Amino acid sequence: MCAAGDPKVSTARPIVDTKGIRTPAHIQLKLKKLQVQDERMATIERDNRLLSSKLSDIVQSKGLVDHRNHYLGNSLNADKRRDELLQITQQNQAIYERITARKSDYRRQLWLDDWEKAEHRRDDIARYPRGAVNKQKSKRRVTFAGSNSEPSETSSERTSHSEINTDQEEDVEVEEDQIDENISTPSE
């Protein structure tokens, strides 16, 4: 057996390496993480500088805040859009002129003639023609002596009133004839 104080035992090294592989330097440093952290800190410092300059401006301007935006929006695409709009307007104008200059292919007179023929056929087929209602209405107005002008009436009301009035006139004439006969013949 070996003695406890044997120097060979204390300096002995294992034959099998059980340490594992060494970690590469690029994994230990993590450069991307450091870069992102530096960018974040730079952004924070820039924002802090802007805020401090704004606060100093507010302090120097006695608390008045400039809240108006007096800048013009400079569009890099404005000229191109304006040119496209002009081109579209010119094309629309040309199309409009072509449309208005062209004669119509529709013949309106033929349509009207066909419509009149269709109406004539419909009236021939119909049991009660459409124009019969208009022909029945009387357009003459009967006025009596001593009567004031009355408000205008429809033709159907006028015909019904005139028929009634003519019947009343006939009754009045018959009664007058009877009275004349009674007067002319002596009563016994």
CYANA upper distance limits for C-alpha pairs under 8 A (distance plus 0.5 A):
  2 CYS  CA      6 ASP  CA      7.47
  6 ASP  CA     10 SER  CA      7.45
  7 PRO  CA     11 THR  CA      6.81
  8 LYS  CA     12 ALA  CA      6.43
 23 THR  CA     27 ILE  CA      7.39
 23 THR  CA     28 GLN  CA      7.37
 24 PRO  CA     28 GLN  CA      7.05
 25 ALA  CA     29 LEU  CA      6.72
 26 HIS  CA     30 LYS  CA      6.64
 26 HIS  CA     31 LEU  CA      7.79
 30 LYS  CA     34 LEU  CA      7.15
 31 LEU  CA     35 GLN  CA      6.68
 32 LYS  CA     36 VAL  CA      6.68
 33 LYS  CA     37 GLN  CA      6.61
 34 LEU  CA     38 ASP  CA      6.62
 35 GLN  CA     39 GLU  CA      6.72
 36 VAL  CA     40 ARG  CA      6.63
 37 GLN  CA     41 MET  CA      6.70
 38 ASP  CA     42 ALA  CA      6.63
 39 GLU  CA     43 THR  CA      6.68
 40 ARG  CA     44 ILE  CA      6.73
 41 MET  CA     45 GLU  CA      6.60
 42 ALA  CA     46 ARG  CA      6.62
 43 THR  CA     47 ASP  CA      6.68
 44 ILE  CA     48 ASN  CA      6.59
 45 GLU  CA     49 ARG  CA      6.66
 46 ARG  CA     50 LEU  CA      6.78
 47 ASP  CA     51 LEU  CA      6.64
 48 ASN  CA     52 SER  CA      6.54
 49 ARG  CA     53 SER  CA      6.63
 50 LEU  CA     54 LYS  CA      6.68
 51 LEU  CA     55 LEU  CA      6.58
 52 SER  CA     56 SER  CA      6.59
 53 SER  CA     57 ASP  CA      6.66
 54 LYS  CA     58 ILE  CA      6.72
 55 LEU  CA     59 VAL  CA      6.70
 56 SER  CA     60 GLN  CA      6.61
 57 ASP  CA     61 SER  CA      6.50
 58 ILE  CA     62 LYS  CA      6.91
 58 ILE  CA     63 GLY  CA      5.65
 58 ILE  CA     64 LEU  CA      7.09
 58 ILE  CA     65 VAL  CA      7.37
 59 VAL  CA     63 GLY  CA      6.48
 77 ASN  CA     81 ARG  CA      6.73
 78 ALA  CA     82 ARG  CA      6.56
 79 ASP  CA     83 ASP  CA      6.64
 80 LYS  CA     84 GLU  CA      6.69
 81 ARG  CA     85 LEU  CA      6.61
 82 ARG  CA     86 LEU  CA      6.71
 83 ASP  CA     87 GLN  CA      6.66
 84 GLU  CA     88 ILE  CA      6.64
 85 LEU  CA     89 THR  CA      6.62
 86 LEU  CA     90 GLN  CA      6.66
 87 GLN  CA     91 GLN  CA      6.71
 88 ILE  CA     92 ASN  CA      6.62
 89 THR  CA     93 GLN  CA      6.65
 90 GLN  CA     94 ALA  CA      6.70
 91 GLN  CA     95 ILE  CA      6.72
 92 ASN  CA     96 TYR  CA      6.60
 93 GLN  CA     97 GLU  CA      6.70
 94 ALA  CA     98 ARG  CA      6.74
 95 ILE  CA     99 ILE  CA      6.68
 96 TYR  CA    100 THR  CA      6.67
 97 GLU  CA    101 ALA  CA      6.45
 98 ARG  CA    102 ARG  CA      6.79
107 ARG  CA    111 TRP  CA      7.24
108 ARG  CA    112 LEU  CA      6.81
109 GLN  CA    113 ASP  CA      6.64
110 LEU  CA    114 ASP  CA      6.60
111 TRP  CA    115 TRP  CA      6.63
112 LEU  CA    116 GLU  CA      6.71
113 ASP  CA    117 LYS  CA      6.76
114 ASP  CA    118 ALA  CA      6.67
115 TRP  CA    119 GLU  CA      6.67
116 GLU  CA    120 HIS  CA      6.62
117 LYS  CA    121 ARG  CA      6.68
118 ALA  CA    122 ARG  CA      6.60
119 GLU  CA    123 ASP  CA      6.62
120 HIS  CA    124 ASP  CA      6.68
121 ARG  CA    125 ILE  CA      6.68
122 ARG  CA    126 ALA  CA      6.44
123 ASP  CA    128 TYR  CA      8.37
123 ASP  CA    129 PRO  CA      5.68
123 ASP  CA    130 ARG  CA      7.03
124 ASP  CA    129 PRO  CA      7.86
128 TYR  CA    132 ALA  CA      7.76
131 GLY  CA    135 LYS  CA      6.92
132 ALA  CA    136 GLN  CA      6.86
133 VAL  CA    137 LYS  CA      7.46
137 LYS  CA    155 SER  CA      6.02
137 LYS  CA    156 SER  CA      6.26
137 LYS  CA    159 THR  CA      7.93
138 SER  CA    155 SER  CA      6.01
138 SER  CA    156 SER  CA      7.44
138 SER  CA    158 ARG  CA      7.92
138 SER  CA    159 THR  CA      6.55
139 LYS  CA    155 SER  CA      6.44
140 ARG  CA    158 ARG  CA      8.43
141 ARG  CA    158 ARG  CA      7.06
141 ARG  CA    162 SER  CA      8.19
142 VAL  CA    158 ARG  CA      8.28
142 VAL  CA    162 SER  CA      6.56
143 THR  CA    147 SER  CA      7.64
153 GLU  CA    157 GLU  CA      6.58
153 GLU  CA    158 ARG  CA      6.63
154 THR  CA    158 ARG  CA      6.66
155 SER  CA    159 THR  CA      6.68
156 SER  CA    160 SER  CA      6.80
157 GLU  CA    161 HIS  CA      6.59
158 ARG  CA    162 SER  CA      6.38
159 THR  CA    163 GLU  CA      6.57
160 SER  CA    164 ILE  CA      6.82
161 HIS  CA    165 ASN  CA      6.50
162 SER  CA    166 THR  CA      6.51
163 GLU  CA    167 ASP  CA      6.77
164 ILE  CA    168 GLN  CA      6.77
165 ASN  CA    169 GLU  CA      6.66
166 THR  CA    170 GLU  CA      6.76
167 ASP  CA    171 ASP  CA      6.81
168 GLN  CA    172 VAL  CA      6.66
169 GLU  CA    173 GLU  CA      6.66
170 GLU  CA    174 VAL  CA      6.68
171 ASP  CA    175 GLU  CA      6.74
172 VAL  CA    176 GLU  CA      6.72
173 GLU  CA    177 ASP  CA      6.73
174 VAL  CA    178 GLN  CA      6.81
175 GLU  CA    179 ILE  CA      6.72
176 GLU  CA    180 ASP  CA      6.61
177 ASP  CA    181 GLU  CA      6.69
178 GLN  CA    182 ASN  CA      6.73
179 ILE  CA    183 ILE  CA      6.70
180 ASP  CA    184 SER  CA      6.59
181 GLU  CA    185 THR  CA      6.61
182 ASN  CA    186 PRO  CA      7.96
182 ASN  CA    187 SER  CA      8.46
